[in-house]
């Protein structure tokens, strides 16, 4: 996948997410649980955290450092997500929205600095253990957005 294609995929899905939020008052994001006790705000905080982790991991790759939270089994991911939820559940919606947007912009900026080789050569970063970097980025961005979009779309339909 080219750098431009990756950025286009991420941007397209992120814009879908933002369209769902357009015209919604911040307090409505925390008004009702929409998924296993999580509000829309909680889902957005969850997405922002994983974007931020991805940005951090891009810096760690550059420095040859071990990556955070990769190749975890599903139970560990669930535990980690529960921990993040506890840490972020009391954040106000405005802060969550700012974090979501800020981490998105940082991510796009970091990706734009990567070469095609860095994104596609599975041997370029030894920390990825034979996996191309673009796949790690996709899993924590546009594929992750797509995982949560159906719940958010259903919420937006109910909201009107």
N, CA, C and O of each residue as an XYZ file, in Angstrom:
640
protein
N       0.850     -1.177      0.000
C       0.000      0.000      0.000
C       0.893      1.237      0.000
O       1.883      1.296      0.729
N       0.542      2.207     -0.808
C       1.335      3.431     -0.827
C       0.976      4.311      0.370
O      -0.077      4.150      0.985
N       1.862      5.232      0.680
C       1.602      6.182      1.762
C       0.329      6.974      1.488
O      -0.492      7.163      2.386
N       0.163      7.440      0.243
C      -1.029      8.219     -0.099
C      -2.301      7.399      0.037
O      -3.320      7.902      0.508
N      -2.245      6.129     -0.377
C      -3.427      5.263     -0.234
C      -3.773      5.052      1.238
O      -4.945      5.079      1.615
N      -2.759      4.844      2.061
C      -2.992      4.651      3.488
C      -3.626      5.891      4.100
O      -4.603      5.790      4.842
N      -3.082      7.044      3.794
C      -3.643      8.298      4.317
C      -5.072      8.486      3.822
O      -5.928      8.932      4.585
N      -5.348      8.156      2.559
C      -6.709      8.278      2.018
C      -7.685      7.355      2.755
O      -8.793      7.768      3.097
N      -7.275      6.117      2.997
C      -8.138      5.178      3.738
C      -8.457      5.712      5.134
O      -9.610      5.727      5.563
N      -7.418      6.145      5.822
C      -7.607      6.664      7.178
C      -8.502      7.894      7.154
O      -9.450      7.992      7.933
N      -8.204      8.828      6.265
C      -8.962     10.084      6.195
C     -10.419      9.851      5.832
O     -11.311     10.480      6.400
N     -10.661      8.958      4.894
C     -12.041      8.678      4.476
C     -12.871      8.129      5.639
O     -13.994      8.579      5.864
N     -12.326      7.163      6.378
C     -13.071      6.586      7.493
C     -13.191      7.556      8.659
O     -14.207      7.575      9.354
N     -12.162      8.356      8.873
C     -12.220      9.361      9.940
C     -13.292     10.403      9.618
O     -14.016     10.846     10.510
N     -13.392     10.791      8.362
C     -14.430     11.749      7.960
C     -15.828     11.167      8.154
O     -16.749     11.889      8.538
N     -15.997      9.873      7.896
C     -17.288      9.217      8.183
C     -17.627      9.375      9.657
O     -18.762      9.690     10.014
N     -16.649      9.158     10.494
C     -16.829      9.291     11.930
C     -17.217     10.726     12.286
O     -18.154     10.949     13.053
N     -16.501     11.686     11.732
C     -16.791     13.088     12.035
C     -18.168     13.523     11.551
O     -18.832     14.329     12.202
N     -18.602     12.988     10.402
C     -19.946     13.323      9.904
C     -21.028     12.873     10.879
O     -22.053     13.538     11.028
N     -20.799     11.748     11.538
C     -21.770     11.262     12.527
C     -21.862     12.205     13.725
O     -22.894     12.264     14.394
N     -20.805     12.927     13.990
C     -20.762     13.824     15.144
C     -21.198     15.245     14.811
O     -21.430     16.057     15.707
N     -21.305     15.538     13.533
C     -21.640     16.904     13.097
C     -22.992     17.330     13.662
O     -23.981     16.604     13.554
N     -23.019     18.505     14.259
C     -24.256     19.073     14.778
C     -24.707     18.501     16.109
O     -25.772     18.870     16.606
N     -23.925     17.612     16.695
C     -24.277     17.008     17.976
C     -23.617     17.811     19.093
O     -22.425     18.114     19.038
N     -24.404     18.144     20.095
C     -23.857     18.859     21.249
C     -22.946     17.915     22.036
O     -23.272     16.738     22.189
N     -21.822     18.404     22.534
C     -20.885     17.530     23.252
C     -21.529     16.711     24.373
O     -21.193     15.540     24.556
N     -22.441     17.311     25.114
C     -23.055     16.568     26.228
C     -23.887     15.373     25.753
O     -24.104     14.428     26.512
N     -24.358     15.414     24.491
C     -25.109     14.284     23.949
C     -24.216     13.060     23.751
O     -24.707     11.932     23.705
N     -22.921     13.277     23.634
C     -21.985     12.178     23.437
C     -21.876     11.300     24.683
O     -21.487     10.136     24.600
N     -22.221     11.867     25.831
C     -22.107     11.143     27.093
C     -23.474     10.859     27.717
O     -23.554     10.436     28.870
N     -24.536     11.087     26.967
C     -25.883     11.016     27.529
C     -26.376      9.605     27.822
O     -27.088      9.398     28.804
N     -26.017      8.641     27.001
C     -26.560      7.292     27.181
C     -25.552      6.239     26.734
O     -24.799      6.452     25.784
N     -25.544      5.108     27.423
C     -24.681      4.012     26.967
C     -25.170      3.480     25.622
O     -26.373      3.366     25.383
N     -24.225      3.160     24.758
C     -24.588      2.634     23.436
C     -23.989      1.255     23.180
O     -24.410      0.549     22.264
N     -22.993      0.869     24.005
C     -22.336     -0.425     23.801
C     -21.695     -0.882     25.109
O     -20.703     -0.311     25.561
N     -22.270     -1.908     25.701
C     -21.705     -2.505     26.927
C     -21.390     -1.465     28.002
O     -20.349     -1.532     28.656
N     -22.288     -0.517     28.177
C     -22.104      0.511     29.193
C     -21.287      1.709     28.741
O     -21.195      2.704     29.461
N     -20.698      1.626     27.566
C     -19.916      2.745     27.044
C     -20.823      3.724     26.313
O     -21.755      3.328     25.613
N     -20.533      5.007     26.488
C     -21.218      6.059     25.735
C     -20.452      6.307     24.436
O     -19.380      5.743     24.215
N     -21.013      7.148     23.595
C     -20.308      7.557     22.371
C     -18.987      8.212     22.750
O     -17.964      7.967     22.110
N     -19.004      9.032     23.775
C     -17.775      9.687     24.240
C     -16.723      8.654     24.612
O     -15.544      8.830     24.304
N     -17.137      7.579     25.272
C     -16.197      6.533     25.670
C     -15.602      5.823     24.451
O     -14.416      5.496     24.440
N     -16.418      5.589     23.438
C     -15.921      4.960     22.203
C     -14.924      5.888     21.513
O     -13.888      5.439     21.023
N     -15.237      7.178     21.475
C     -14.321      8.139     20.852
C     -13.005      8.226     21.624
O     -11.938      8.340     21.020
N     -13.077      8.173     22.960
C     -11.857      8.182     23.770
C     -11.034      6.927     23.486
O      -9.807      6.984     23.410
N     -11.711      5.814     23.333
C     -11.060      4.538     23.001
C     -10.329      4.640     21.661
O      -9.185      4.201     21.544
N     -10.977      5.211     20.663
C     -10.334      5.390     19.358
C      -9.138      6.332     19.460
O      -8.094      6.091     18.855
N      -9.299      7.402     20.227
C      -8.209      8.376     20.394
C      -6.999      7.736     21.068
O      -5.860      7.996     20.681
N      -7.243      6.903     22.069
C      -6.142      6.239     22.769
C      -5.343      5.376     21.804
O      -4.112      5.409     21.813
N      -6.036      4.601     20.968
C      -5.322      3.710     20.052
C      -4.610      4.483     18.950
O      -3.563      4.052     18.468
N      -5.170      5.621     18.549
C      -4.441      6.491     17.608
C      -3.173      7.008     18.276
O      -2.107      7.016     17.660
N      -3.277      7.435     19.519
C      -2.119      7.959     20.248
C      -1.050      6.895     20.442
O       0.142      7.172     20.316
N      -1.475      5.688     20.747
C      -0.528      4.581     20.892
C       0.197      4.352     19.572
O       1.399      4.089     19.555
N      -0.528      4.452     18.480
C       0.081      4.259     17.162
C       1.122      5.342     16.884
O       2.202      5.047     16.372
N       0.805      6.580     17.216
C       1.775      7.671     17.055
C       3.018      7.373     17.897
O       4.141      7.490     17.406
N       2.825      6.994     19.140
C       3.942      6.659     20.018
C       4.769      5.529     19.416
O       5.999      5.579     19.427
N       4.094      4.516     18.894
C       4.819      3.389     18.307
C       5.606      3.789     17.060
O       6.668      3.225     16.796
N       5.106      4.742     16.303
C       5.867      5.212     15.144
C       7.176      5.860     15.596
O       8.216      5.667     14.966
N       7.126      6.618     16.671
C       8.359      7.198     17.233
C       9.270      6.098     17.768
O      10.487      6.152     17.592
N       8.678      5.101     18.420
C       9.473      4.004     18.981
C      10.155      3.201     17.873
O      11.306      2.791     18.022
N       9.456      2.979     16.773
C      10.060      2.277     15.634
C      11.285      3.028     15.131
O      12.337      2.443     14.873
N      11.120      4.312     15.002
C      12.195      5.177     14.508
C      13.450      5.069     15.384
O      14.574      5.165     14.893
N      13.238      4.871     16.663
C      14.352      4.810     17.613
C      14.813      3.367     17.891
O      15.750      3.148     18.658
N      14.149      2.392     17.263
C      14.522      0.997     17.482
C      14.065      0.449     18.828
O      14.585     -0.565     19.293
N      13.109      1.104     19.450
C      12.619      0.685     20.765
C      11.488     -0.336     20.620
O      10.839     -0.402     19.576
N      11.256     -1.122     21.658
C      10.128     -2.069     21.616
C       8.805     -1.326     21.503
O       8.657     -0.211     22.004
N       7.851     -1.958     20.841
C       6.538     -1.349     20.636
C       5.615     -1.617     21.816
O       5.767     -2.598     22.543
N       4.665     -0.723     21.981
C       3.659     -0.861     23.025
C       2.436     -1.600     22.476
O       1.948     -1.289     21.390
N       1.956     -2.567     23.229
C       0.656     -3.195     22.999
C       0.464     -3.785     21.602
O      -0.583     -3.579     20.989
N       1.438     -4.500     21.101
C       1.265     -5.182     19.818
C       1.292     -6.688     20.056
O       1.889     -7.171     21.018
N       0.641     -7.409     19.168
C       0.585     -8.876     19.224
C       0.041     -9.395     20.551
O       0.520    -10.401     21.074
N      -0.953     -8.712     21.088
C      -1.572     -9.148     22.334
C      -2.703    -10.126     22.038
O      -3.360    -10.034     21.002
N      -2.921    -11.054     22.949
C      -4.074    -11.937     22.762
C      -5.343    -11.156     23.107
O      -5.281    -10.167     23.838
N      -6.485    -11.591     22.589
C      -7.736    -10.832     22.782
C      -8.074    -10.538     24.244
O      -8.611     -9.472     24.547
N      -7.769    -11.459     25.146
C      -8.070    -11.222     26.564
C      -7.253    -10.044     27.090
O      -7.774     -9.215     27.837
N      -5.979     -9.962     26.708
C      -5.123     -8.841     27.138
C      -5.612     -7.516     26.550
O      -5.575     -6.480     27.214
N      -6.072     -7.565     25.292
C      -6.614     -6.352     24.665
C      -7.848     -5.890     25.431
O      -8.004     -4.697     25.693
N      -8.729     -6.828     25.792
C      -9.929     -6.477     26.560
C      -9.558     -5.860     27.912
O     -10.165     -4.878     28.340
N      -8.565     -6.439     28.572
C      -8.107     -5.893     29.866
C      -7.541     -4.485     29.698
O      -7.799     -3.596     30.509
N      -6.778     -4.302     28.649
C      -6.186     -2.994     28.371
C      -7.275     -1.965     28.065
O      -7.237     -0.843     28.568
N      -8.243     -2.357     27.239
C      -9.343     -1.448     26.921
C     -10.149     -1.094     28.166
O     -10.592      0.045     28.312
N     -10.341     -2.055     29.058
C     -11.059     -1.782     30.311
C     -10.271     -0.794     31.168
O     -10.849      0.099     31.786
N      -8.952     -0.960     31.200
C      -8.112     -0.030     31.965
C      -8.187      1.377     31.379
O      -8.335      2.352     32.114
N      -8.086      1.479     30.058
C      -8.184      2.794     29.413
C      -9.549      3.429     29.679
O      -9.644      4.629     29.936
N     -10.601      2.617     29.615
C     -11.948      3.131     29.886
C     -11.992      3.750     31.288
O     -12.495      4.860     31.460
N     -11.469      3.036     32.284
C     -11.481      3.546     33.657
C     -10.708      4.856     33.769
O     -11.107      5.756     34.508
N      -9.607      4.960     33.038
C      -8.781      6.167     33.096
C      -9.445      7.368     32.424
O      -9.204      8.512     32.811
N     -10.286      7.107     31.412
C     -10.815      8.195     30.580
C     -12.303      8.468     30.764
O     -12.810      9.454     30.228
N     -13.006      7.636     31.496
C     -14.473      7.740     31.536
C     -14.973      9.067     32.111
O     -16.086      9.488     31.797
N     -14.191      9.714     32.925
C     -14.632     10.976     33.523
C     -14.163     12.211     32.759
O     -14.436     13.341     33.163
N     -13.457     11.988     31.654
C     -13.050     13.132     30.846
C     -14.284     13.804     30.251
O     -15.227     13.112     29.866
N     -14.302     15.132     30.166
C     -15.419     15.810     29.507
C     -15.385     15.561     27.996
O     -14.317     15.346     27.423
N     -16.548     15.590     27.361
C     -16.610     15.335     25.910
C     -15.694     16.233     25.085
O     -15.097     15.780     24.108
N     -15.581     17.491     25.469
C     -14.738     18.414     24.705
C     -13.272     17.967     24.715
O     -12.576     18.085     23.706
N     -12.820     17.464     25.835
C     -11.432     16.990     25.925
C     -11.240     15.740     25.060
O     -10.217     15.596     24.390
N     -12.220     14.846     25.077
C     -12.140     13.637     24.259
C     -12.103     14.008     22.778
O     -11.298     13.467     22.019
N     -12.977     14.934     22.368
C     -12.994     15.362     20.966
C     -11.662     16.001     20.570
O     -11.159     15.766     19.472
N     -11.096     16.806     21.465
C      -9.803     17.419     21.192
C      -8.700     16.376     21.064
O      -7.830     16.484     20.199
N      -8.740     15.377     21.921
C      -7.749     14.296     21.865
C      -7.894     13.484     20.584
O      -6.900     13.114     19.959
N      -9.130     13.209     20.198
C      -9.381     12.445     18.977
C      -8.816     13.186     17.768
O      -8.115     12.601     16.943
N      -9.123     14.454     17.672
C      -8.654     15.255     16.538
C      -7.134     15.444     16.580
O      -6.461     15.327     15.556
N      -6.600     15.736     17.764
C      -5.163     15.945     17.884
C      -4.359     14.698     17.552
O      -3.340     14.777     16.865
N      -4.810     13.556     18.034
C      -4.078     12.312     17.745
C      -4.210     11.937     16.275
O      -3.283     11.377     15.689
N      -5.358     12.243     15.678
C      -5.535     11.996     14.245
C      -4.539     12.833     13.441
O      -3.867     12.314     12.551
N      -4.446     14.114     13.750
C      -3.528     15.004     13.021
C      -2.068     14.576     13.208
O      -1.292     14.576     12.252
N      -1.696     14.212     14.435
C      -0.330     13.735     14.677
C      -0.048     12.477     13.864
O       1.030     12.323     13.291
N      -1.016     11.594     13.822
C      -0.853     10.345     13.090
C      -0.640     10.604     11.597
O       0.278     10.052     10.992
N      -1.484     11.438     11.015
C      -1.348     11.751      9.584
C       0.011     12.408      9.324
O       0.671     12.098      8.332
N       0.422     13.304     10.204
C       1.738     13.948     10.046
C       2.866     12.931     10.091
O       3.783     12.992      9.272
N       2.816     12.002     11.030
C       3.873     10.987     11.138
C       3.877     10.080      9.914
O       4.942      9.757      9.387
N       2.704      9.667      9.459
C       2.624      8.782      8.292
C       3.195      9.483      7.062
O       3.865      8.857      6.241
N       2.933     10.770      6.939
C       3.404     11.500      5.753
C       4.927     11.550      5.678
O       5.480     11.838      4.617
N       5.613     11.274      6.786
C       7.075     11.276      6.813
C       7.675      9.908      6.505
O       8.889      9.783      6.339
N       6.830      8.886      6.427
C       7.322      7.529      6.196
C       7.566      7.281      4.712
O       6.867      7.820      3.854
N       8.561      6.464      4.428
C       8.820      6.082      3.038
C       7.953      4.880      2.670
O       7.393      4.206      3.535
N       7.859      4.633      1.380
C       7.112      3.460      0.908
C       7.761      2.181      1.445
O       7.069      1.233      1.814
N       9.084      2.166      1.483
C       9.785      0.991      2.011
C       9.439      0.766      3.480
O       9.159     -0.361      3.889
N       9.459      1.837      4.273
C       9.140      1.707      5.699
C       7.723      1.154      5.900
O       7.483      0.360      6.810
N       6.807      1.574      5.059
C       5.423      1.109      5.184
C       5.219     -0.325      4.720
O       4.400     -1.048      5.289
N       5.948     -0.745      3.700
C       5.638     -2.010      3.036
C       6.626     -3.151      3.233
O       6.238     -4.315      3.126
N       7.871     -2.860      3.514
C       8.857     -3.921      3.637
C       8.743     -4.569      5.020
O       9.045     -3.931      6.028
N       8.309     -5.827      5.073
C       8.118     -6.472      6.381
C       9.417     -6.684      7.158
O       9.377     -7.033      8.338
N      10.565     -6.478      6.512
C      11.855     -6.635      7.190
C      12.435     -5.306      7.652
O      13.458     -5.288      8.337
N      11.805     -4.203      7.293
C      12.396     -2.901      7.588
C      12.505     -2.628      9.095
O      13.534     -2.149      9.570
N      11.446     -2.934      9.835
C      11.450     -2.719     11.288
C      11.426     -4.071     11.979
O      10.432     -4.793     11.905
N      12.506     -4.413     12.644
C      12.578     -5.735     13.280
C      11.517     -5.904     14.366
O      11.095     -7.027     14.642
N      11.079     -4.799     14.991
C      10.068     -4.879     16.058
C       8.726     -5.405     15.545
O       7.903     -5.874     16.330
N       8.503     -5.330     14.229
C       7.214     -5.765     13.656
C       7.200     -7.253     13.317
O       6.170     -7.791     12.912
N       8.325     -7.905     13.481
C       8.427     -9.367     13.308
C       7.805     -9.861     12.002
O       6.960    -10.756     11.996
N       8.245     -9.256     10.899
C       7.821     -9.719      9.584
C       6.491     -9.186      9.094
O       5.970     -9.655      8.082
N       5.948     -8.233      9.783
C       4.666     -7.629      9.395
C       4.937     -6.248      8.808
O       5.720     -5.487      9.376
N       4.303     -5.906      7.676
C       4.495     -4.548      7.158
C       3.841     -3.505      8.076
O       2.776     -3.744      8.646
N       4.480     -2.377      8.203
C       4.014     -1.316      9.095
C       2.603     -0.850      8.754
O       1.817     -0.567      9.658
N       2.268     -0.765      7.476
C       0.951     -0.239      7.117
C      -0.159     -1.070      7.751
O      -1.222     -0.533      8.062
N       0.065     -2.370      7.950
C      -0.971     -3.223      8.556
C      -1.207     -2.859     10.019
O      -2.348     -2.847     10.482
N      -0.140     -2.565     10.740
C      -0.278     -2.133     12.132
C      -1.052     -0.814     12.202
O      -1.933     -0.641     13.045
N      -0.714      0.097     11.315
C      -1.398      1.395     11.282
C      -2.872      1.203     10.928
O      -3.744      1.787     11.571
N      -3.150      0.398      9.919
C      -4.539      0.158      9.499
C      -5.366     -0.419     10.643
O      -6.506     -0.007     10.854
N      -4.801     -1.369     11.379
C      -5.538     -2.022     12.469
C      -5.945     -1.045     13.559
O      -6.962     -1.245     14.222
N      -5.161      0.013     13.753
C      -5.442      0.975     14.815
C      -6.072      2.268     14.316
O      -6.242      3.220     15.077
N      -6.414      2.293     13.035
C      -7.047      3.492     12.478
C      -8.303      3.088     11.712
O      -9.331      2.797     12.323
N      -8.232      3.067     10.384
C      -9.456      2.889      9.602
C     -10.148      1.559      9.842
O     -11.376      1.497      9.787
N      -9.408      0.498     10.104
C     -10.064     -0.771     10.426
C     -10.734     -0.687     11.794
O     -11.794     -1.274     12.013
N     -10.113      0.040     12.702
C     -10.672      0.215     14.043
C     -11.912      1.109     14.002
O     -12.903      0.831     14.677
N     -11.854      2.179     13.209
C     -13.040      3.032     13.065
C     -14.205      2.191     12.533
O     -15.322      2.256     13.047
N     -13.919      1.404     11.493
C     -14.968      0.591     10.862
C     -15.598     -0.386     11.851
O     -16.785     -0.696     11.755
N     -14.808     -0.863     12.788
C     -15.313     -1.783     13.810
C     -16.384     -1.113     14.674
O     -17.346     -1.763     15.084
N     -16.222      0.172     14.948
C     -17.135      0.889     15.846
C     -18.197      1.714     15.117
O     -19.161      2.160     15.740
N     -18.040      1.920     13.837
C     -18.998      2.761     13.101
C     -20.435      2.250     13.142
O     -21.338      3.076     13.272
N     -20.712      0.960     13.042
C     -22.124      0.530     13.080
C     -22.857      0.963     14.349
O     -24.007      1.395     14.275
N     -22.218      0.856     15.499
C     -22.847      1.284     16.752
C     -23.071      2.793     16.736
O     -24.118      3.280     17.162
N     -22.076      3.527     16.240
C     -22.188      4.984     16.186
C     -23.243      5.428     15.176
O     -23.958      6.402     15.410
N     -23.340      4.723     14.066
C     -24.378      5.047     13.068
C     -25.767      4.780     13.632
O     -26.681      5.576     13.414
N     -25.945      3.677     14.353
C     -27.245      3.364     14.970
C     -27.605      4.423     16.004
O     -28.761      4.838     16.091
N     -26.619      4.864     16.790
C     -26.847      5.920     17.773
C     -27.284      7.203     17.065
O     -28.225      7.865     17.503
N     -26.611      7.549     15.987
C     -26.941      8.788     15.288
C     -28.338      8.713     14.676
O     -29.057      9.711     14.659
N     -28.724      7.558     14.181
C     -30.083      7.402     13.647
C     -31.123      7.622     14.733
O     -32.131      8.289     14.502
N     -30.887      7.069     15.911
C     -31.824      7.260     17.035
C     -31.884      8.726     17.437
O     -32.943      9.243     17.792
N     -30.747      9.381     17.378
C     -30.663     10.785     17.770
C     -31.389     11.690     16.785
O     -31.950     12.720     17.159
N     -31.366     11.289     15.531
C     -32.042     12.078     14.493
C     -31.117     12.948     13.697
O     -31.561     13.659     12.796
